[in-house]
Amino acid sequence: MQTEKIIKPPSGYLTLAISIILLGAGIYLLATRQFAWGSILLTIDFILVLPGLIIVNPNESKVLTLFGKYVGTVKSDGFFWVNPLTTKKKLSLRARNLNGQQLKVNDKMGNPIEIAAVIVWQVKETAKASFAVEDYLQYVNIQSEAAVRHLANSFAYDSLEDENAQITLKDGAEKVNNLLEEELNERLSRAGIEIIEARISHLAYAQEIASAMLQRQQAAAVIAARKLIVEGAVGMVEMALERLSEKEIVKLDEERKAAMVSNLLVVLCGDRNAQPVVNAGTLYN
């Protein structure tokens, strides 16, 4: 695998001045009918001098090869002169966004989900991007999709599916994003690509089970709320009985305590306001 070699070629301004001098001298010799020397100077200028001038813009690079052999990469921006026989390939070093398409995959528990990711990447090593893979743009797209699929297969959508899961796609956003970034860096290092940031941009159950999963989540929320209400009600009843006993406001036998507990639980746990009823008799009549 090729290792990147950064080179700093000489400035192109001196070479441009020499090219202008050769051009002027060649035209002058042709005008004075010295065709042989004039042709030689013009040939040197247009074949050996001018083709070697290159301009490298900021956050761009030029990968140079000579007769199939990698010579080096120019990463410094400016005006330079290189061997005119080299092949010069421009490669952008700017950060790029990959807005991945929505993929329909199965999570760890086998449920179909929809997932997509936004990835920010840039070329880090130009030699690998140019020679290690056929098309580094296509390589990034395919490997990114494969990484997102693998991530979705590795975790459950949420903790309702896997109660023992420490990380889920829904709740472990930061950790999941870090794992995706690490896997992408590992997959794309062969092409000299660096991942700057990777984020899950879309996550949902597939349409065919979305309605059922929504009902399940709602049911789980209702159960959790009821559990909290019951725990609170039991604590309040216990506190009421203790306070009544401490203050000796009223003495209750076991049957009356049971009736009082029943009434308090109905009032506290009911989802509607209780209607007061005046008891004119006694508990035993």
BELKAPE-V307702 format. One record per residue. N is the residue number from 1. PSI is psi in whole degrees, 0 to 359 (NA if undefined). BURIAL is 1 if it has 24 or more other ideal C-beta (glycine too) atoms within 12 Angstrom, else 0. Layout:
N & PSI & BURIAL
N & PSI & BURIAL
This chain:
1 & 135 & 0
2 & 140 & 0
3 & 135 & 0
4 & 136 & 1
5 & 112 & 0
6 & 128 & 0
7 & 156 & 1
8 & 93 & 0
9 & 165 & 1
10 & 160 & 0
11 & 147 & 0
12 & 352 & 1
13 & 318 & 0
14 & 318 & 0
15 & 323 & 1
16 & 320 & 0
17 & 318 & 0
18 & 321 & 1
19 & 319 & 1
20 & 320 & 0
21 & 315 & 0
22 & 321 & 1
23 & 315 & 0
24 & 318 & 0
25 & 320 & 0
26 & 317 & 1
27 & 321 & 0
28 & 317 & 0
29 & 323 & 0
30 & 323 & 0
31 & 329 & 0
32 & 17 & 0
33 & 24 & 0
34 & 71 & 0
35 & 323 & 0
36 & 307 & 0
37 & 323 & 0
38 & 318 & 0
39 & 322 & 0
40 & 314 & 0
41 & 318 & 1
42 & 324 & 1
43 & 316 & 0
44 & 318 & 0
45 & 313 & 1
46 & 342 & 0
47 & 323 & 0
48 & 342 & 0
49 & 298 & 1
50 & 319 & 0
51 & 343 & 0
52 & 352 & 1
53 & 130 & 1
54 & 151 & 1
55 & 125 & 0
56 & 117 & 1
57 & 162 & 0
58 & 140 & 0
59 & 33 & 0
60 & 168 & 1
61 & 162 & 1
62 & 120 & 1
63 & 124 & 1
64 & 132 & 1
65 & 144 & 1
66 & 111 & 0
67 & 45 & 0
68 & 0 & 0
69 & 134 & 0
70 & 125 & 1
71 & 316 & 1
72 & 180 & 1
73 & 133 & 1
74 & 115 & 1
75 & 342 & 1
76 & 135 & 1
77 & 146 & 0
78 & 196 & 0
79 & 119 & 0
80 & 168 & 1
81 & 130 & 1
82 & 175 & 1
83 & 121 & 1
84 & 345 & 1
85 & 352 & 0
86 & 152 & 1
87 & 130 & 0
88 & 119 & 1
89 & 122 & 1
90 & 135 & 1
91 & 125 & 1
92 & 139 & 0
93 & 8 & 1
94 & 153 & 0
95 & 141 & 0
96 & 152 & 1
97 & 136 & 0
98 & 107 & 1
99 & 95 & 0
100 & 148 & 1
101 & 158 & 0
102 & 126 & 0
103 & 140 & 1
104 & 110 & 0
105 & 173 & 1
106 & 136 & 1
107 & 188 & 1
108 & 328 & 1
109 & 2 & 1
110 & 6 & 0
111 & 134 & 1
112 & 128 & 0
113 & 163 & 1
114 & 132 & 1
115 & 145 & 1
116 & 158 & 1
117 & 151 & 1
118 & 127 & 1
119 & 131 & 1
120 & 122 & 1
121 & 165 & 1
122 & 159 & 1
123 & 125 & 1
124 & 315 & 1
125 & 110 & 1
126 & 329 & 1
127 & 316 & 1
128 & 318 & 1
129 & 329 & 1
130 & 324 & 1
131 & 340 & 1
132 & 333 & 1
133 & 160 & 1
134 & 310 & 0
135 & 106 & 0
136 & 333 & 1
137 & 313 & 0
138 & 324 & 0
139 & 317 & 1
140 & 315 & 1
141 & 312 & 1
142 & 315 & 0
143 & 328 & 1
144 & 317 & 1
145 & 319 & 1
146 & 321 & 1
147 & 320 & 1
148 & 319 & 1
149 & 316 & 1
150 & 321 & 1
151 & 315 & 1
152 & 324 & 1
153 & 343 & 1
154 & 343 & 1
155 & 154 & 1
156 & 157 & 1
157 & 312 & 1
158 & 177 & 1
159 & 346 & 0
160 & 329 & 1
161 & 322 & 1
162 & 97 & 0
163 & 336 & 0
164 & 359 & 0
165 & 129 & 0
166 & 332 & 0
167 & 132 & 1
168 & 159 & 1
169 & 325 & 1
170 & 315 & 1
171 & 337 & 0
172 & 51 & 1
173 & 308 & 0
174 & 316 & 0
175 & 318 & 0
176 & 318 & 1
177 & 320 & 1
178 & 319 & 0
179 & 320 & 1
180 & 317 & 1
181 & 318 & 1
182 & 316 & 0
183 & 321 & 1
184 & 319 & 1
185 & 321 & 1
186 & 317 & 0
187 & 322 & 1
188 & 358 & 1
189 & 331 & 1
190 & 329 & 1
191 & 9 & 1
192 & 28 & 1
193 & 137 & 1
194 & 132 & 1
195 & 120 & 1
196 & 318 & 0
197 & 144 & 0
198 & 128 & 1
199 & 141 & 1
200 & 119 & 1
201 & 340 & 1
202 & 132 & 0
203 & 121 & 1
204 & 158 & 1
205 & 150 & 1
206 & 155 & 1
207 & 325 & 0
208 & 341 & 0
209 & 1 & 1
210 & 317 & 0
211 & 315 & 0
212 & 319 & 0
213 & 327 & 1
214 & 317 & 0
215 & 321 & 0
216 & 319 & 0
217 & 320 & 0
218 & 318 & 0
219 & 318 & 0
220 & 322 & 0
221 & 320 & 0
222 & 316 & 0
223 & 316 & 0
224 & 320 & 0
225 & 317 & 0
226 & 321 & 0
227 & 318 & 0
228 & 320 & 0
229 & 315 & 0
230 & 317 & 0
231 & 318 & 0
232 & 320 & 0
233 & 317 & 1
234 & 318 & 0
235 & 320 & 0
236 & 319 & 0
237 & 316 & 1
238 & 317 & 0
239 & 320 & 0
240 & 315 & 1
241 & 320 & 1
242 & 317 & 0
243 & 319 & 0
244 & 321 & 0
245 & 320 & 0
246 & 316 & 0
247 & 348 & 0
248 & 40 & 0
249 & 318 & 0
250 & 144 & 0
251 & 125 & 0
252 & 131 & 0
253 & 180 & 0
254 & 323 & 0
255 & 318 & 0
256 & 323 & 0
257 & 317 & 0
258 & 319 & 0
259 & 319 & 0
260 & 317 & 0
261 & 317 & 1
262 & 314 & 0
263 & 317 & 0
264 & 319 & 1
265 & 323 & 1
266 & 316 & 0
267 & 315 & 0
268 & 327 & 1
269 & 348 & 1
270 & 149 & 0
271 & 5 & 0
272 & 158 & 0
273 & 136 & 0
274 & 144 & 0
275 & 122 & 0
276 & 142 & 0
277 & 126 & 0
278 & 120 & 0
279 & 110 & 0
280 & 346 & 0
281 & 208 & 0
282 & 171 & 0
283 & 334 & 0
284 & 354 & 0
285 & NA & 0
